[in-house]
Amino acid sequence: MATETRIALNSANRGSGRFCNRFFRNMMAHILAEKNGLPMNYHDHNKMKALGLDLHENGLDKDTSVDPIVINDGNFMKHILDENPLPTNIRIDPECSYCQTRDFALYMREYFIKHKWFDAVLNRNKFKERYKNNEDIYIHVRLGDVAQFNPGFEYYDLCLSKIIEYRDKTASTQSLKRAFISSDSIHDPLCRQLIEKYGLVELSTDEIDTILFASTSRYVVLSNGTFSWLIGFLGVFSQVFYPKIYQLDGFWHGDIFVFPHWTEVAWKKSI
């Protein structure tokens, strides 16, 4: 055990993926650390705090003469649900701890409700005055290195046309009725076509402010991926739309678009 280091023991500070992949890993680590009184390090801890999330940090190491339990995608939910405390420290496997499962997504929502974490995000959000005070639409277009999985223009066009039709019939004439777009490939022809047709406003800011602002919008149209998912997850007053996933095999993220209060949009025939 002399070779163990803090970065490897009781730490979520390793592993691939960008911030929203790390969000899932951090939340898993937080829940296990809090439950078992363990110290814990996190990847992008400052960004988690910027969202309004206070992760569990302080605790006591278990007996370091005993091998730690390796946490991975195959066993993390078992340890989260186990009523018995962990007998040892943990080592999170950075190669297979993405935690992007249906069960964990649903568990996290219940956790956020039970522990009033949604309230914490709402109260600390720098854009909180927008909650329930706009009729804005926000759409996210994930392209980049996974453009082949994007549902395409027809999906966004369908969502926007239906939302605008409904909004024009129901919203107060005094309400803000803007439409925003952000993307990792904002100059892609798909984004330019949507911007031109609907007069969308480009939301150009960092990832945390994008999440915080977008999640205050009345209508949120998601792409695939964890970044989109997190915007919808934190959009507690938003009507959230997401593209139907016809086949998870080969996708770069797990089965996380699972909330029944979100609206699934079928954009092509099943394959």
N, C-alpha and C positions, 0 to 999 in steps of 0.2 A: 504493500500500500504506500510505500515511501514515494513511489513515482506518481501518485495521484496529485493533481494540482487543482486549485480553486476553479479554474476555467472548465475543468472536466467534471468535477464533483459538485453536485447540487447546482448546476448551471444550465441555463438555456441560451448561453452566449455563443453557441456554435451551430452550424447548419446552414444549408443553402437557402436561397429564396430572398425576395425583397420584403419590405416591411409587413405587408398583410399576410404573407406566409409566416413570418415571425410572430404575428399577432396570435395565431392559433397555437404555436409552440409556447409562447409566453404565457398564454392563458392556462394551458395545461400545466406548465411548471408552477404558476402561481397557485392554482388550486391544490396541487399536491403539496407544495411547500406550506401553504396556510394550514391545510388539514393535518400535516405531520410536524409542524413546528420547525421546519428546516430553513436554514439560510438559503437564499437563491439569488443568482445573478441572471440578468436578462439582456437579450439583444435589443437594441433600440429602446432602452428603458425610458429615455427622455421623451421619445415620441409617444410612448404609451401614456406617460404623464400628461403630455400635451393634449391628449384626447380626454383627459379627466379621469384616468384609471390609476389607482394607487395599488401597485403590486406588492405582495408580501416579500420582504427582503430579509428581515432579521430572524434568527432562530439559532438552534444549537445543532452542530454536527452530531451524528450518531457515532458509535464506536468505529473508528477508522481502521481497526484491525480486522473488521468484517467486510467482505467484498460488497460493494454497492449493488443495488438492484438496477439492472439496465432497463430503461424505459424506452419503448419503441411503439410503432403504430399498432402492433399486435396486442399489446398488454396495457396501454395507458388507461383505457376506460375501466378495465378491471380494477386497477389500483385506485382510480378516482372513486369508484362505487363501493370498494371494500370498506366495511365499517371498522375493520381493525387497523391500527396504525402501522406504518411501515417499520420494520425492525432495523433497517439500515439506511445509510445515505442512498441517493440515487445518482445514476449517471444517465443523462439523456443521450440516446444514440443520434448523432447529428445526421446520419445517413438515411434514417427511416423514422423520423419523428415529425411528420407534417400535421398529424392530428386532424386531418380534414375528412371527417366521417359524419354521416347523418346523425348518429347518436350524440356526438360531441357538439355539433351545431345546435341541436335541440336542447342539450344539457346547458350550454352556455347561455341560451336565452332565458331559461329558467333561473340560472344563477344570477344573471343581471337583474332579473325582476326581484328575486328573493333578497338579494343584498343591496338593492336600490342603486345599482351601478348605472342604470339608464338615467336615473335622477342626477347622479353625479356628473355624467356627461352633459346633460341638458343645462345644469346650473353653471358649469364652467365654460360652456361653449361661447367663444367670443362673438358668435353670430346668433346668440340665443333669442334676440329680439325678433328674429324671423320666424320662430316656431309659431305655427297656426296663425301667421300674419302675412301670408302671401299665397298666390295661386301660381307660383313659378313651377316650371318644368326643368328638371336636370337630366341630361342623358350622358352616359359614359360609354365610350367606344374603345374597347381593348383590341389593339391590333399588334403592332410590334412583331415579336418573334412567334406569335401564335395567331396570326391573322387568318389562318385557314379555319379556325374554330369560330370566328365571328359570324353571327347569323346574317349579316349583310343589310343592305339598304332597305329591303322590303320589311324587315322586322321593325326597324326604327321608324320607318314611314308609317307603318300600321299603328304603332303605339302613339306616335305624335298626332296623327290625324284623329284618332279616337279620343285622345285626351283633350285636344283643342276643341273638338266638337262638343264634348261633355262640359268642358270648362266654360265655353261661351254661353251655354244654356243655363248654367247654375251659378257661376261666380258673380259676385257684386261688381258693378261697373267701376267701383272705386278700388278694387283689389289690384295688386301688382300682378301682371300677367306676362312675365318674361320667360324666356327659355334659354338655358345654358347648356354648353357642351364642353367636355374635356376629354382628352385622349392622349395616349402615348405616341400617337402618329397624327397630330392634328392637321397636317398638310396632305394626308392621304385623300385621294379622290372621294372616298366614301364620306369622310367628314366634310369636305368642301361642298359636296352635293347637298348634304343635310343642312349645312349652314346657309347655303344660298336659297334653298327652298323654304326654310322656316325662319330665316332671320335670326339664327341662334347666336348667342353671345359666347365667345370663347372665354372659359374660366381658366386663367393662366396663373397658377400659384403653386406652392409646394403641396406635397401629398397630404399633410395633416390638415392644412387649411381647406384643401379641396374636399376632404372627407367631412370636415365640420360644416362647411358651407352647404355642400350638396345635400347632406342629410337633414337640413332644415327646409328643403324645398317640398312643396305640397305634392308634387308628382315626381317620381324617380324612376327612370328607365335604365335598367342595368344591362351590362354586357356579361360575358362569362368572366370567371376569375375571382380571386379573393379580394382584390381592391374594390370591385363593384359590390361584392357580397357585403363587405364591411360598411359601405355607404348605406346599403339597404338595411343592414342589421341595426345601425344607429339611427336610422330614420323612423323614429317611433311614432311620429305624427304624419308620416308620408304614406301615400299610396304607391306601392312598389310593384314594378313590372319587371319580369325577367324572361329571357328566351328559354323555351323548352329545350332540354338536352335529350336528344334522341338516343344517344349511345355514349356511355361514359368511358368505354374502352378506348385507350389512347389519349384521353383528356389529360391536361397538365394539372388539374385540381380534382379534389374529391367530390363526393355527393353531399354538397353543403347547401344547395338551393332547395330547402326542404320545408319552409315555413308556410303553413296553410293560409295565413292572412296575406301573403304575397300573391300577385296575379301572374300565373304562368301563361306565356303567349306562344301558341303554336305557330311557327313561321314556315314550316314546310311539312310535307308528308313524312311519316316515320320511315326510317331506313332500316 
